[in-house]
Amino acid sequence: MADRFYTVTELGRELGLTPRAIRFYEDRGLIAPGRAGATRVYSQRDRARMILIRRGKRLGFSLAEIRDYLDLYDADLTQRAQLRHLRDAVTARLDQLALQRAALEQAMSELGDILAQAEAALAASRDAAD
C-alpha cells in the first residue's frame, strides 16, 4: 500500500474533493504531487496530508496554521515539536470556541427574551381587540 499513487481524480473521489480543491492545496504548497509524464500523481503522503488538511479546516484552523503543523513532520523526526505545536493550537482553538459558545448562548438568550416580548405584545393586542 505504501507504493500506491493516485491521480487527481482518484484522490478527489476517495476524499470527496474536487480536482480543483486538490489543486488549490497544491498551489498553496500544502501537498506536492510527483509526475508520471504529464500526469500529476499523489502519494500516500499527499493523501494523508489532505486528510489532515480537511480535518484542520473543519476544526477552524487557518491554512497557515495547518501548514505550520504539517511542516513539522519534516523538521522533527521525533514529532515532539509537532505534538507541542498541536497541543498549543488545539488549546487556543478550544479557548476561542468557548468564547464563541458564550457569545452564542448570550445571543440566543437575548433572542428568546425578544421573542417572548413579541409574543406577549401580540397576545395583549389580540386580547384588546376582542
DOLO-305309 format. One line per 8 residues: their letters; for each residue x, y, z of N, C-alpha, C, CB. Coordinates in nm, 4 decimals. Each point is the difference from the previous one (the first is absolute). Last residue first. Glycine has a CB too. Layout:
REM DOLO-305309
a> X Y Z X Y Z X Y Z X Y Z  ...;
REM end
This chain:
REM DOLO-305309
daadrsaa> -6.0382 4.1953 2.1163 -0.1190 -0.0825 0.0221 -0.1005 0.0685 0.0824 0.1356 -0.1966 -0.0187  0.2985 0.3759 -0.0812 -0.0875 0.0089 -0.1162 -0.1285 -0.0790 0.0212 0.2007 0.0289 -0.1455  0.1452 -0.0360 0.4685 -0.0583 0.1344 -0.0018 -0.0973 0.0144 -0.1165 0.2078 0.0925 0.1071  0.0430 -0.4916 -0.0666 -0.0983 0.0078 0.1084 -0.0702 0.1357 -0.0001 0.1381 -0.1602 0.1364  0.2118 0.1025 -0.4377 -0.1092 -0.0866 -0.0411 -0.1119 0.0050 0.1051 0.1621 -0.1505 -0.1256  0.2410 0.3704 0.2164 -0.0738 0.0742 -0.1007 -0.1193 -0.0815 -0.0515 0.2120 0.1199 -0.0643  0.0741 -0.3232 0.3759 -0.0668 0.1140 0.0632 -0.0827 0.0776 -0.1029 0.1864 0.0158 0.1698  0.0848 -0.3678 -0.3251 -0.1112 -0.0539 0.0784 -0.0795 0.1125 0.0634 0.1307 -0.2086 0.0448;
laaeaqal> 0.2608 0.3243 -0.2734 -0.1023 -0.0462 -0.0938 -0.1207 -0.0541 0.0739 0.1772 -0.0529 -0.1668  0.1947 0.1757 0.4244 -0.0630 0.1201 -0.0577 -0.1088 -0.0389 -0.0994 0.2145 0.1281 0.0300  0.0413 -0.4739 0.1558 -0.0850 0.0600 0.1031 -0.0720 0.1228 -0.0548 0.1556 -0.0848 0.1786  0.1609 -0.1225 -0.4551 -0.1183 -0.0849 0.0135 -0.0965 0.0558 0.1038 0.1372 -0.1983 -0.0660  0.2745 0.4157 0.0127 -0.0814 0.0174 -0.1204 -0.1278 -0.0826 0.0088 0.2077 0.0433 -0.1341  0.1098 -0.0926 0.4766 -0.0610 0.1334 0.0059 -0.0918 0.0232 -0.1194 0.2005 0.0857 0.1242  0.0532 -0.4814 -0.1158 -0.1033 -0.0045 0.1043 -0.0716 0.1342 0.0104 0.1334 -0.1720 0.1258  0.2332 0.1492 -0.4181 -0.1108 -0.0804 -0.0513 -0.1144 -0.0043 0.1018 0.1622 -0.1390 -0.1352;
idglesma> 0.2373 0.3423 0.2681 -0.0683 0.0835 -0.0995 -0.1211 -0.0739 -0.0557 0.2176 0.1132 -0.0590  0.0601 -0.3531 0.3507 -0.0698 0.1075 0.0720 -0.0805 0.0869 -0.0963 0.1811 0.0000 0.1742  0.0979 -0.3275 -0.3632 -0.1135 -0.0631 0.0685 -0.0817 0.1022 0.0764 0.1303 -0.2112 0.0189  0.2684 0.3539 -0.2148 -0.1016 -0.0225 -0.1021 -0.1230 -0.0672 0.0598 0.1797 -0.0178 -0.1737  0.1909 0.0760 0.4551 -0.0603 0.1298 -0.0334 -0.1097 -0.0157 -0.1045 0.2168 0.1132 0.0535  0.0296 -0.4966 0.0524 -0.0794 0.0421 0.1150 -0.0713 0.1321 -0.0285 0.1602 -0.1188 0.1530  0.1453 -0.0403 -0.4695 -0.1210 -0.0822 0.0002 -0.0914 0.0375 0.1157 0.1277 -0.1860 -0.1080  0.2935 0.3954 0.0835 -0.0857 0.0457 -0.1100 -0.1304 -0.0799 -0.0029 0.2042 0.0670 -0.1327;
qelaarql> 0.1201 -0.2014 0.4418 -0.0542 0.1300 0.0371 -0.0955 0.0517 -0.1081 0.2094 0.0490 0.1317  0.0242 -0.4462 -0.2195 -0.1005 -0.0224 0.1038 -0.0638 0.1315 0.0443 0.1265 -0.2027 0.0762  0.2305 0.2296 -0.3794 -0.1168 -0.0604 -0.0644 -0.1116 -0.0239 0.1020 0.1505 -0.1088 -0.1707  0.2659 0.2590 0.3278 -0.0651 0.1068 -0.0770 -0.1270 -0.0522 -0.0663 0.2234 0.1093 -0.0404  0.0415 -0.4217 0.2639 -0.0581 0.0932 0.0978 -0.0744 0.1122 -0.0725 0.1849 -0.0530 0.1648  0.0549 -0.2491 -0.4308 -0.1169 -0.0655 0.0589 -0.0691 0.0943 0.0985 0.1100 -0.2261 -0.0277  0.2951 0.3657 -0.1598 -0.1076 0.0052 -0.0993 -0.1269 -0.0639 0.0548 0.1696 -0.0064 -0.1846  0.2160 -0.0202 0.4475 -0.0458 0.1391 -0.0064 -0.1165 0.0137 -0.0989 0.2330 0.0800 0.0578;
alqdlrat> -0.0274 -0.4968 -0.0337 -0.0711 0.0256 0.1254 -0.0523 0.1430 0.0033 0.1442 -0.1690 0.1178  0.1322 0.0412 -0.4773 -0.1342 -0.0572 -0.0130 -0.0819 0.0219 0.1272 0.0907 -0.1719 -0.1588  0.3622 0.3052 0.1645 -0.0755 0.0834 -0.0944 -0.1438 -0.0513 -0.0142 0.2137 0.0535 -0.1242  0.0829 -0.3102 0.3797 -0.0282 0.1268 0.0684 -0.0849 0.0910 -0.0880 0.2161 -0.0198 0.1265  -0.0608 -0.3771 -0.3193 -0.1035 -0.0288 0.1006 -0.0378 0.1268 0.0767 0.0867 -0.2357 0.0217  0.2710 0.2673 -0.3214 -0.1269 -0.0149 -0.0733 -0.1146 -0.0310 0.0955 0.1260 -0.0803 -0.2019  0.3124 0.1012 0.3790 -0.0434 0.1332 -0.0434 -0.1346 -0.0072 -0.0714 0.2400 0.0707 -0.0210  -0.0429 -0.4781 0.1410 -0.0380 0.0745 0.1203 -0.0517 0.1387 -0.0375 0.1717 -0.1268 0.1343;
vadrlhrl> 0.0085 -0.1337 -0.4760 -0.1299 -0.0528 0.0415 -0.0489 0.0730 0.1245 0.0576 -0.2249 -0.0979  0.3723 0.3297 -0.0598 -0.1012 0.0446 -0.0963 -0.1392 -0.0467 0.0413 0.1725 -0.0053 -0.1819  0.1980 -0.1418 0.4382 -0.0191 0.1447 0.0158 -0.1099 0.0525 -0.0930 0.2417 0.0220 0.0655  -0.1161 -0.4800 -0.1010 -0.0594 0.0268 0.1318 -0.0313 0.1485 0.0159 0.1261 -0.1949 0.0968  0.1122 0.0690 -0.4814 -0.1386 -0.0459 -0.0055 -0.0713 0.0301 0.1307 0.0651 -0.1804 -0.1610  0.3928 0.2636 0.1445 -0.0720 0.0964 -0.0840 -0.1487 -0.0366 -0.0069 0.2099 0.0412 -0.1360  0.0698 -0.3429 0.3518 -0.0121 0.1235 0.0798 -0.0797 0.1052 -0.0771 0.2202 -0.0494 0.1140  -0.1198 -0.3440 -0.3433 -0.0984 -0.0262 0.1049 -0.0185 0.1223 0.0904 0.0613 -0.2438 -0.0067;
qarqtlda> 0.2713 0.2611 -0.3256 -0.1319 -0.0053 -0.0617 -0.1080 -0.0202 0.1058 0.1019 -0.0922 -0.2102  0.3438 0.0704 0.3422 -0.0349 0.1381 -0.0336 -0.1406 0.0056 -0.0598 0.2439 0.0545 -0.0389  -0.0706 -0.4801 0.1266 -0.0256 0.0721 0.1246 -0.0418 0.1443 -0.0282 0.1666 -0.1469 0.1181  -0.0279 -0.2191 -0.4325 -0.1359 0.0558 0.0010 -0.0337 0.0712 0.1303 -0.0672 -0.1810 -0.1548  0.4810 -0.0347 -0.0439 -0.0561 -0.0516 0.1248 -0.1450 0.0414 0.0168 0.2267 0.0069 0.1021  0.0337 0.1465 -0.4749 -0.0313 -0.1424 -0.0141 -0.0567 -0.0602 0.1281 0.1808 -0.0162 -0.1694  -0.1738 0.5176 -0.0471 0.0269 -0.0662 0.1280 -0.0428 -0.1465 -0.0076 -0.0310 0.2188 0.1238  -0.0065 0.0867 -0.5030 0.1034 0.0654 0.0795 0.0405 -0.0787 0.1240 -0.0874 0.2143 -0.0831;
dyldlydr> -0.2699 -0.3387 -0.2283 0.1295 -0.0100 -0.0666 0.1135 0.0526 0.0879 -0.1166 0.0237 -0.2196  -0.3284 0.0027 0.3771 0.0261 -0.1410 -0.0285 0.1406 -0.0168 -0.0574 -0.2461 -0.0395 -0.0407  0.0574 0.4716 0.1154 0.0738 -0.0568 0.1120 0.0274 -0.1493 -0.0183 -0.1039 0.1719 0.1470  -0.1667 0.0869 -0.4484 0.1433 0.0187 -0.0223 0.0833 -0.0603 0.1125 -0.0513 0.2081 -0.1265  -0.4267 -0.1969 0.1532 0.0478 -0.1008 -0.0945 0.1503 0.0099 -0.0216 -0.2226 0.0043 -0.1115  0.0160 0.3229 0.3865 -0.0117 -0.1329 0.0605 0.0585 -0.1070 -0.0922 -0.2060 0.0751 0.1237  0.1735 0.3624 -0.2884 0.1000 -0.0064 0.1075 0.0017 -0.1387 0.0634 -0.0304 0.2459 0.0442  -0.3063 -0.1607 -0.3595 0.1316 -0.0134 -0.0639 0.1095 -0.0117 0.1058 -0.0814 0.1323 -0.1989;
iealsfgl> -0.3540 -0.0410 0.3464 0.0094 -0.1383 -0.0474 0.1368 -0.0238 -0.0631 -0.2496 -0.0075 -0.0387  0.1479 0.4433 0.1691 0.0161 -0.0848 0.1184 0.0169 -0.1464 -0.0399 -0.1378 0.1619 0.1341  0.0431 0.1427 -0.4757 0.1343 0.0259 0.0539 0.0260 -0.0870 0.1224 -0.0097 0.2364 -0.0860  -0.4192 -0.2413 -0.1079 0.0956 -0.0741 -0.0819 0.1420 0.0206 0.0505 -0.1525 0.0221 -0.1973  -0.2289 0.0216 0.5622 0.0333 0.0669 -0.1259 0.0971 -0.0873 -0.0792 -0.0357 0.2283 0.1052  -0.3392 -0.4240 0.2477 0.1363 0.0505 -0.0084 0.0233 0.0641 -0.1365 0.0786 -0.1773 0.1614  -0.4886 -0.0564 0.0191 0.0110 0.1453 0.0031 0.1407 0.0555 -0.0044 -0.2058 -0.0058 0.1241  0.0044 -0.4577 -0.1623 0.0128 0.0432 0.1394 0.0280 0.1496 0.0131 0.0824 -0.2277 0.0550;
rkgrrili> -0.1135 0.0208 -0.4830 -0.1274 -0.0279 0.0666 0.0018 0.0486 0.1450 -0.0326 -0.1991 -0.1497  0.4322 0.2220 -0.0975 -0.0976 0.0996 -0.0478 -0.1340 -0.0190 0.0698 0.1157 0.0088 -0.2233  0.2170 -0.3290 0.3141 0.0370 0.1305 0.0537 -0.0980 0.1082 -0.0413 0.2374 -0.0707 -0.0037  -0.2879 -0.3551 -0.1844 -0.0354 -0.0025 0.1416 0.0306 0.1349 0.0649 0.0451 -0.2478 0.0078  0.0883 0.1881 -0.4512 -0.1467 0.0066 0.0093 -0.0451 0.0020 0.1454 -0.0193 -0.1212 -0.2187  0.4774 0.0606 0.1392 -0.0413 0.1338 -0.0431 -0.1509 0.0158 0.0159 0.1927 0.0101 -0.1629  -0.0045 -0.4359 0.2376 0.0297 0.0928 0.1096 -0.0435 0.1424 -0.0333 0.1930 -0.1446 0.0653  -0.2363 -0.1762 -0.4016 -0.0915 -0.0354 0.1083 0.0216 0.0938 0.1179 -0.0018 -0.2412 -0.0746;
mrardrqs> 0.2978 0.2790 -0.2831 -0.1323 0.0523 -0.0364 -0.1019 -0.0313 0.1094 0.0551 -0.0279 -0.2444  0.3762 -0.1530 0.2889 0.0019 0.1451 0.0234 -0.1356 0.0611 -0.0335 0.2468 0.0064 -0.0504  -0.1868 -0.4603 -0.0449 -0.0042 0.0214 0.1449 -0.0015 0.1490 0.0329 0.1217 -0.2170 0.0351  -0.0666 0.1015 -0.4859 -0.1339 -0.0385 0.0463 -0.0143 0.0255 0.1500 -0.0135 -0.1744 -0.1817  0.4353 0.2329 -0.0100 -0.0901 0.1075 -0.0425 -0.1420 -0.0280 0.0482 0.1442 0.0437 -0.2021  0.1659 -0.3828 0.2783 0.0325 0.1171 0.0830 -0.0913 0.1171 -0.0354 0.2400 -0.0765 0.0171  -0.2580 -0.3088 -0.2810 -0.0676 -0.0232 0.1272 0.0246 0.1172 0.0946 0.0233 -0.2492 -0.0307  0.0326 0.3960 -0.4668 0.0459 -0.1136 0.0797 -0.0888 -0.0203 0.1226 0.2346 0.0409 -0.0793;
yvrtagar> -0.3123 0.1741 -0.4394 -0.0018 0.0311 0.1423 0.0323 -0.1267 0.0783 -0.1701 0.1853 -0.0353  0.2495 0.0324 -0.4892 -0.0297 -0.1185 0.0793 0.0194 0.0340 0.1468 0.0704 -0.1540 -0.1885  -0.1447 0.4046 -0.3359 0.0324 0.0115 0.1421 -0.0356 -0.1323 0.0680 -0.0408 0.2527 -0.0015  0.1732 -0.2065 -0.5271 -0.1064 -0.0204 0.0982 0.0515 0.0193 0.1417 -0.1120 -0.1586 -0.1567  0.3607 0.1570 -0.2687 -0.0672 0.1274 0.0192 -0.1078 -0.0070 0.1089 0.0464 0.0525 -0.2395  0.3202 -0.4041 0.2756 -0.0172 0.0675 -0.1278 -0.0607 0.1366 0.0262 -0.0283 -0.2200 -0.1232  0.0113 0.0424 0.5169 0.0178 -0.1180 -0.0832 -0.0282 0.0486 -0.1418 -0.0675 -0.1703 0.1855  0.1904 0.4258 0.3162 -0.0449 -0.0043 -0.1395 0.0267 -0.1369 -0.0588 0.0432 0.2455 -0.0252;
gpailgrd> -0.1520 -0.0335 0.5537 0.1051 -0.0293 -0.0960 -0.0582 0.0027 -0.1406 0.1238 -0.1396 0.1703  -0.3137 0.4342 0.2630 -0.0058 -0.1249 -0.0760 0.1233 -0.0171 -0.0888 -0.2503 0.0129 0.0035  0.1310 0.2595 0.4493 0.0924 0.0125 -0.1129 0.0004 -0.1307 -0.0788 0.1437 0.1663 0.1277  -0.4349 0.1651 0.2733 0.0324 -0.1320 -0.0532 0.0875 0.0209 -0.1229 -0.2175 -0.1033 0.0879  0.1173 0.4794 0.1504 -0.0310 -0.0939 0.1078 0.0207 -0.1456 -0.0414 -0.1637 0.1655 0.0875  0.2036 0.2821 -0.3324 0.1191 -0.0681 0.0480 -0.0241 -0.0996 0.1113 0.1211 0.1988 -0.0653  -0.4261 0.0793 -0.2202 0.0371 0.0616 0.1285 0.1200 -0.0697 0.0643 -0.2389 0.0664 0.0319  0.0475 -0.2320 -0.4365 0.0471 0.1359 -0.0278 0.0467 0.0716 0.1263 -0.1569 0.0092 -0.1931;
eyfriarp> -0.0469 -0.4321 0.2400 0.1306 -0.0138 -0.0649 0.0600 0.1379 -0.0271 -0.0725 -0.2183 -0.1049  -0.3612 0.1990 0.2637 0.0936 -0.0322 0.1077 0.1409 -0.0219 -0.0540 -0.1877 -0.1024 0.1298  -0.1468 0.1788 -0.4488 0.0081 0.1177 0.0869 0.1015 -0.0254 0.1117 -0.2413 0.0599 -0.0518  0.1218 -0.4165 -0.2268 0.0995 0.0888 -0.0622 0.0164 0.1293 0.0801 -0.0570 -0.0964 -0.2252  -0.2758 -0.2024 0.3617 0.1319 -0.0609 0.0209 0.1086 0.0883 -0.0584 -0.1025 -0.2288 -0.0045  -0.3399 0.3572 -0.0723 0.0345 0.0183 0.1415 0.1383 -0.0580 0.0289 -0.2444 -0.0086 0.0624  0.0675 -0.0595 -0.4939 0.0337 0.1416 0.0203 0.0409 0.0265 0.1451 -0.1604 0.0633 -0.1836  -0.0062 -0.4890 0.0583 0.1383 0.0202 -0.0433 0.0452 0.1453 0.0208 -0.0301 -0.1842 -0.1684;
tlglergl> -0.3461 0.0190 0.4956 0.0112 0.0209 -0.1437 0.1481 0.0100 -0.0364 -0.2257 0.1181 -0.0080  0.0343 -0.4144 0.4282 0.0443 0.1330 -0.0416 -0.0019 0.0114 -0.1517 0.1428 0.0184 0.2057  -0.2038 -0.4106 0.1134 -0.1190 0.0845 -0.0131 0.0342 0.1434 -0.0340 -0.1144 -0.1468 0.1613  0.4091 -0.2526 -0.1123 -0.0103 0.0933 0.1127 -0.1228 0.0910 -0.0071 0.2469 -0.0062 0.0136  -0.1480 -0.3280 -0.3544 0.0181 -0.0689 0.1275 -0.0241 0.0922 0.1196 0.1639 -0.1506 -0.1119  -0.1743 0.3299 -0.3291 -0.1125 -0.0920 0.0200 0.0096 -0.0664 0.1378 -0.0126 -0.0413 -0.2495  0.3733 0.3124 0.1150 -0.1206 0.0782 0.0249 -0.1199 -0.0875 0.0288 0.0903 0.1763 -0.1463  0.3072 -0.3815 0.0139 0.0145 0.0550 0.1340 -0.1238 0.0807 0.0377 0.2500 0.0068 -0.0286;
etvtyfrd> -0.2305 -0.1753 -0.4093 -0.0126 -0.1084 0.0977 0.0070 0.0520 0.1431 0.1022 -0.1562 -0.1656  -0.0289 0.4650 -0.1838 -0.1385 -0.0464 -0.0007 -0.0216 -0.1100 0.1032 -0.0171 0.0598 -0.2424  0.4523 0.1028 0.1656 -0.0793 0.1027 0.0689 -0.1462 -0.0429 0.0083 0.1581 0.1792 -0.0810  0.1755 -0.5775 0.0630 -0.0167 0.1165 -0.0866 -0.0832 0.1010 0.0774 0.0151 -0.1390 -0.2150  0.2995 -0.2265 0.4653 -0.1335 0.0399 -0.0417 0.0106 0.1096 -0.1046 -0.0946 -0.0622 0.2252  0.4050 -0.3748 0.0232 -0.0080 0.1371 -0.0492 -0.1396 0.0249 -0.0530 0.2457 0.0019 -0.0566  0.0518 -0.3801 0.3895 -0.1230 0.0401 -0.0684 0.0069 0.1462 -0.0389 -0.1296 -0.1719 0.1275  0.4459 -0.1116 0.1333 0.0338 0.0395 -0.1357 -0.1201 0.0483 -0.0787 0.1842 -0.1626 0.0070;
am> -0.2152 -0.0072 0.4415 0.0867 0.1177 0.0060 0.0341 0.0509 -0.1398 0.0945 -0.0833 0.2166  -0.3420 -0.3242 -0.1335 -0.0824 0.1202 0.0000 0.0864 0.1261 0.0000 -0.1799 -0.1260 0.1211;
REM end
